[in-house]
Structure formats: C-alpha cells, structure tokens
C-alpha cells in the first residue's frame, strides 16, 4: 500500500478509536472496542498499561467515571505512514466546552485496519 492509500485507512481507524472512547454503556464500549482494536491490543499512557479488549474497555470506563459528561474529540488532522498514525485529542465537557485534558496518541494498525497498539501522551491535565 502506498502512503497515499494508507491515509484513509489511518483516518478510518482513528474515527473508530473515538467511537470506542465515546461509547457510553458497557455493552456499547465492548462492541466499539472490538470493532476498533485488535484482540491483542496494547494500550500504554502515563496512567495505564493494559492489554486486550477487556483491559482497554476498563480504561475507557475509568475515564468516563472520572469525567462524567465529557467526550473525546480529535485535535487537528491524522498524520500517518506505513501502519503508523498519530493524532491529537482533547476531553471536552458537553455542558460548557471546557477541555481540561488533551494529548496525542501514536497507533499501529493491524492488517485488518484495527488498532493493535496505542502509545498515549498527556499534554494537558487538570491539577489535583
């Protein structure tokens, strides 16, 4: 696949990533995680280091518990080459638009287009 052909594939994978992170109910999260991430997915950021669908679904549930009424949205464009993509994101309040958390992730795609690994970085976090 050429780099030009890879960009829509990476964009689609990142869209599914946000669908999973923004799914609300546990059943919806599990379904979205299965659609967006390979079964052997690894997810590592400063606050979590998990593997598999169940581990990632638990991290997503924890984010929703900590930030009820917030959604994840992309910041900027997806940049990708080969089977790797990077993108920025922020966590936004649906009530007032406040975005206390932001970061960027680097993902590696599996052959089927699902994400097989995530390396996350936090650029903005609320003070505790």
Secondary structure, 3 states (H helix, E strand, C coil): CCHHHHHHHHHHHHHHHHHHHHCCCHHHHHHHHHHHEEEEEEEEECCEEEEHHHHHHHHHHHHHHHCCCEEEEEEEEEEEECCEEEEEEEEEECCCCCCCEEEEEEEEECCCCCEEEEEEEEEECCCC
